[in-house]
Amino acid sequence: MERNILLTIEYDGTNFCGWQRQPGLRTVQGQLEQALTKVCGKEITLNGTSRTDAGVHALGQRASFRGEFGIPTDRIMLAVNNLLCGGMNVRGKCADVCIRDVREMPADFHARFDSKGKKYRYIIRNSGEIDVFARNYCYQVKSPLDLAAMQEAAALIVGTHDFACFQAAGGNPRETTVRTVFSLDVFRREVGDIAIEITGDGFLYNMVRIIAGTLVEVGQGKKRPREISSIITSKERQRAGHTAPPEGLYLVEIYYGELYEREA
């Protein structure tokens, strides 16, 4: 009997050329499909929810695949993670991608098309001191950032808008640039760290990184918080801020609503 499998995946994007499979390049999708093909004994193709760019990390990427294979569902995660780590006899070795959860879903479920929303986190290290060990996991901004101004600007982004101003060139063409941002929080995690957490029904190409860059410019005093509304209304990319680097971005969670909750 054919099974439809949903994976929850975690990865450090530093040494990957993004999520999407690309000939001759090391990608998250490519690495996982190779391991799953060996474990399942047949060629596996993953349907991922988010095509994260090179350098972007994930705590809760999700992908589904279907097929008839002998390995029990509850053994897939252990077998694949063991393979990715080079075998259980390799002491102390840890892969930069692993499966965190595996479950069977209804036959008509699709990881990307059934997604109801996504949550991203962007980490900024706001300090005059550069941390060489943090360079792959945050955006290091030396100049002091006005957190209250960033929070004021963030509140104006929440809601349903045409977010063309926050879309970078080069992505797949979209039928519409209207999206709904359910929440956008800016807060201090610890001394020197500022986190931006955004949840929405979907995001345009580089939208989260452009929002992060725009909020940084607000925090630096280069833009005023109240400018955000006119920037959105203009639909002009050049009026928004810079695209923040990929290293600070984390895909945190994918939401499926009632279908996923029922199966979980």
Secondary structure, DSSP 8 states (H G I E B T S, - for coil): --EEEEEEEEE-GGGSS-SS--TTS--HHHHHHHHHHHHHTS----EES----TT-EEEEEEEEEEE--SS-HHHHHHHHHHHHTT-TTSTT---SEEEEEEEEE-TT--TTTT--EEEEEEEEEE-SS--GGGTTTSEEE-S---HHHHHHHHHTT-EEEE-GGG--TTS---S--EEEEEEEEEEEEETTEEEEEEEES---TTHHHHHHHHHHHHHTTSS-TTHHHHHHHHT-GGGS-----GGGEEEEEEE-THHHHHH-
